Every structure is written in C-alpha cells, then in structure tokens.
Amino acid sequence: MSSIAGKVYRVVGPVVEAEEVTSLRMLDMAEVGEDHLIGEVVRIKGDRAFIQVYEDTTSLKAGDLIYTQGTPLYVELGPGLLGNIYDGIQRPLEVIREKEGFYIQKGVHVTALDRKKKWRFLPRRQAGDNVKGGECIGEVKETNLIIQKILIPPAINGSLKWAASEGEYSLSERIAVVTKDGVDIDIFMYQRWPVRKSRPYGERLGVNEPLITGQRVIDTLFPVAKGGCVAIPGGFGTGKTVVQHQIAKWSDAEIVLFVGCGERGNEMTDVLLNFPKLIDPRTGRPLSERTIFIANTSNMPVAAREASIYTGITMAEYYRDMGYNVALMADSTSRWAEALRELSGRLEEMPLEEGFPAYLPSRLAEFYERAGKVRTLNDENGSVTIIASVSPPGGDFSEPVTSHTKRFIRCFWALDRDLANARHYPSIGWTESYSEYLDDIKGWWHDKVSAEWLELRYTIMGLLQKEQKLLQVVKLVGPEVLPQIQRLILETCYIFKNAFLQQSAFDEVDTYSSAKKQFLMLKSIITFYQVLERLVKKGIAVSEVRSLPIYQELMRMKTDYTEDDLDRLEKMPEKVNEALKELDF
C-alpha cells in the first residue's frame, strides 16, 4: 500500500523537488501527483527530497502529493521475460499498446509479467529439504529454446515446508513455502530485485572461453571472452547497430538482451520489426524466444533512459544465475551518459568536462563491473558479457564517455569512418582496436580448433602493422619503388582485408563463419604469404600471382565454402602451396 510521503515544491524538467518529506529514503520509488507518475529519489537534503521522474512532468504543480511504498526501483524476474519488449522501467510495451494505444499515457501502471498466464511447473525439490538462497526448486519451459529455473530468492535459507506438485500454475500462485527462523515465507515463480544492486553469486571466476560471434574480424583479431566487456565506439553511420545485430543473431550466448538506450525511434523500430522474423540458426526457432528487448528511444522521458541500463543488466544477471551465458547489447552508453548529464544539470550539480557529472566514471565502472563469469549460488557457471556501443560526437574518441569507458573494458572495437565510407563492413579498424583477452582464451583455441591459431593471428597482425607504414610511403612515391618483398606484404594484406575482414551481413554464406572456418581461411592466407616470400627471394615478381586461379580462389573462400564444406576448405592451404610452387624455377 502506498502512503503519503511529501508534497511537490517545484518541478525542474524531469526532476521534482519535494517538501514536507516524511518517510522517503535514497533510491526509494515514488509516485508523484494525481497520475501517480513513477520516480526515484536521487537526493535528500533536510526535509527536502529530489525525485527523478520517469514520465512527462508537465501536468505536475506545487502542492501535489507524493506517495511511496518504501521500496527501491525494482524489476520482476520470472517466466515471461523472453520475447517481451519493455520500456526503461520494465513496463511491457505490447500490453500498454493494447490497453492505451500507440502512445504511452501518463501514469500507466501495468505489471511487468503476466499474472494470469499458466506455466507448467516441474518441481526439483520436495517438502522437508533444506534449501538456500539461489537454489533451483523447479523448472518452467519458458520458450521452446530456454528452460527457466525457478530460484529461491538469495536472502532466503531454510526448510522447504511445502512444495507444489507438477502442474499448471500462474505467477500469482505460490509454488512453495520455506520456513526460516520459525517464519513461513511463500515462494512464487517470480521475484523482485532492485535494479541498482547487483545480484549475489558464489565466486567470480576467470574468463577462459571466447564468445564466438561468427564475425571474423572479432573472433580472430579482437576476441571477447564470455564474461568480458566490449566497447564499440563509432560516429553516425559506421555500423554500430549492425554489428550488435550480428552478434545477437550469431553469437553462442544462450540469452540475448538488447537495450535501445536513447537511440532514434526509427532505428529501434527496425530492430523490433526485424528480430521477430529472424530464425535462430542453431535451432530453427524464432530468435526472439531467447531475446529480451528494452526500448527507451530518444523521444521517451530522459530519466527512464538512465534507468534502462540497470533494468537490462539486472535481467541479465538473473539468467546468469541459472547457469546461462548472457550477452547484453547496450546501444548506446553515450545516450545514457547524456541522460546523466541532463539530470545532473537539473539537480544543479557542479559539471566537469563537457558538462558531464563528476560521478560519470564511477557510474560506468558500476555498470561494467556487473559483467563477468561466476559460480552461482546454485553451484553452476554462468556469465554476462557486456557489448556496449558508444556514440562519440564527430567520431572523437577522446571525448569523456569513450575515454572513461576504456578504463573499465578490456576489448575495444573502434569503428573506422574511412572503412565505412569505402563500404568495408564490419568497419572495425585494426589500428585502434584491441583485445586483452588473448591470453585468457588461447587455451580454448588450442584445444578446440588448432594450436597454430595464436601464432597465425600474431603473424597477420604484424603484417597489418607493416602495411600501415608502407602505405605512407606509397602515398608519397607510389608502389613501383617498393622492393618485391614489401609489395608482397601489401598484396597479402589486400587479400586479408577483402577476403577475410570484409564480411557481408546479408550474404547467406558469408554472414557467419565458425571458428574452424576462420582458422582455415587465415591459415590459407598465411600459407600464401610464406610460400610466396620464399619465391620472391628467388626472383619471382608478386604481380605474376594475380593471374593464377588460386588467387581468385583465395578471394572467394568466404562465399564459396559453406560450413558444410570445411572438409574441402581444410585442403586449401596445401592447394595454395602446390599452386604457388609451379612458379618456382
């Protein structure tokens, strides 16, 4: 039940200053005015409280009452999350559309999870068992792809006094009773959790397995580990959203959360219209059956944009606690930071660089630190991988959001404007991008793919670095003055960039490359370089190679060989070796 906690003193955009405050605490949820607009307490000063309101505040006036339930901003976690579309404070947009139309009206209050829908509950514990927080007591088949484990809330430990039998239950029906310190506690299939508090786990584990995305420039050159953090900075039109879409579709994460934070409504519309049509390539089922969408576009209230990031990461942690590998796409953290800046200005806080608040770095750190691979309270391994785009104005990577973000991540996929203008996608530049996960995941590549992977990767990166220096010379004097061995470097890098790094998201074959295919393609190109290097030293001209059939075969590897043709692709390095040897004399 809500109780009166104060009155509106003044309204400054999305910030409401309250007077005569009685029972409000920091981070408490508040309902403001006759429409019961949802807000959150962000500052308390004497008998005054400052509330950031997640809805349009134009109807508020001085003297309006403020109500509170004495709880922080929370999300509901349980069956029904997958396939749903929420706003930044977890209001289901489809339900709102059916109820109110195409526009969100003020003061709309709907439950995040359907209380009437029946779910088939399969118990995993019985009466008399001792249970602990985070332990699985039953399962629900949430979608055809995902089994949701019904977990005991983390703070509850005790004896299972009663457990429901297998059957159909709604979320409003209890499925167990736990006795703790002589008190009976009802357990339901859903639980609530404050969004600004990370969910507990047993132990943080080291990352040792890559998140395979199927995108060659990522998996081979700048891989990310499951449980890692990635930033994707890039100016307008460089392909940030497409990269995230490809990862969402093809990565080997079991659960995907897509948070559209402050992006344009038309871009988010494209996502919401296209994703339900996408088919999971591994199961043949709709991709939406393992995806959750949070849409908080630029035309929605700015305060809710700030909350949307926390809503998404809390949901991700929930599925992590079940033992799933979760990928969180945040598009973009720059718009989230802009929301912080606006709210900070409304609170009359001292601004720092470019008007951002002094606590911007700490907020970024709090967000990225919630990623990781952990041993859960249920003694399973789960992970949350954060892949967040950054939209620096004018593509300036030195601006505050990008520069502070680099302090808290270990993988950086810098989108290059020149590559995008040349229609080279993904436009992840190989000069500014980096990954610090190579040592963590090299064992996985060694065991699962090949012991040669790391060496080949270092070889091609070395060639790309040499190419950058040579291109500066070429711009001044032309390629003709270069010795043949340096022309070979340019030729090899040309093949690598066009036949390997460039990848079409719209080609049925090229859109995805398995780890094995990537390795075989890379080995074929490195074999080309190594064999031709020996021949060049004997006097062979690099220009002679372009007319050979093997050259065109290398250029067409990415589309000529499907995932079912990898047995044939395994022969490509030897085929390259034999074809080039014909030039020997």
ABEGO torsion letter per residue (X at the ends): XBBBAEBBABBBEABBBBBGBAABBBGBBBBBEAAGBBBBBABBBEABBBBBBABBAAABBBGBBBBBAGBBBBBBBEBGABGBBBBAAGBBAAAAAAAAEABBBBGBBBBABBAABBBBBBBABBBGBBBBBGBBABBBBABAABBBBBBBBAABBEBBABBBBBEBBBAABBABBBBBGGBBBBBBABBBBBAABBBBBABBBBBABBBBAGBAAAAAABBBBBGBBBBBBEBBGAGAAAAAAAAAAABABABBBBBBBGBBAAAAAAAAAAAAABBBAAAGBBAAAABBBBBBBAABBAAAAAAAAAAAAAAAAAAAAAGBBBBBBBOBAAAAAAAAAAAAAAAGBBBBBGGBBAAAAAAAAAAAAABEBBBBAAGBBBBBBBBBBBBBBGGBAABAAAAAAAAABABBBBBBAAAAAAGBOBABBAAABBBAAAAAAAAAAAAAABAAAAAAAAAAAAAAAAAAAAAAAAAAAEAAABBAAAAAAAAAAAAAAAAAABBBAABAAAABBBAAAAAAAAAAAAAAAAAAAAAAAAGBBAAAAAABAAAAAAAAAAAABBAAAAAAAAAAAAAAAAAAAAABX
